[in-house]
Amino acid sequence: MKQAAGLAASNGIDVIVTNGKKPDSLYEAIKGNPTGTLFVGKVSQ
């Protein structure tokens, strides 16, 4: 998972890692509320 998040973020895609066994965490992320860990996507030039 760590590699997948790093690959996505390095290609400009934001990634949120949260507990998928708790549906409330997913709903909070969709609403834009802080939950889990956010990796902000950045593209190297």
C-alpha distance (Angstrom), angle and dihedral (degrees) to the residues before:
residue distance angle dihedral
M1 . . .
K2 3.78 . .
Q3 3.79 90.7 .
A4 3.81 92.9 47.2
A5 3.81 92.2 51.7
G6 3.80 90.7 47.7
L7 3.80 92.7 49.1
A8 3.79 93.1 48.3
A9 3.82 93.6 46.0
S10 3.80 92.3 47.9
N11 3.81 87.9 56.4
G12 3.80 94.5 53.1
I13 3.80 98.8 -94.5
D14 3.80 119.1 130.9
V15 3.81 113.4 -132.4
I16 3.80 129.1 -161.0
V17 3.79 117.3 -164.0
T18 3.80 111.4 -161.0
N19 3.79 140.1 145.0
G20 3.81 106.3 -73.3
K21 3.81 90.8 -168.6
K22 3.80 88.9 69.2
P23 3.82 108.2 65.1
D24 3.80 91.0 -166.5
S25 3.82 89.2 66.4
L26 3.80 90.6 56.2
Y27 3.81 92.5 48.2
E28 3.80 90.9 49.6
A29 3.81 90.7 52.0
I30 3.80 91.2 50.4
K31 3.81 89.8 50.7
G32 3.80 89.2 53.2
N33 3.79 94.5 -112.3
P34 3.80 118.7 141.3
T35 3.78 112.9 -92.4
G36 3.78 133.3 142.5
T37 3.79 120.8 -10.1
L38 3.80 123.2 -41.9
F39 3.79 121.3 -149.2
V40 3.80 108.6 -167.1
G41 3.79 113.9 -140.4
K42 3.79 116.1 -119.4
V43 3.77 129.8 178.3
S44 3.81 116.1 -144.3
Q45 3.77 115.5 -139.2
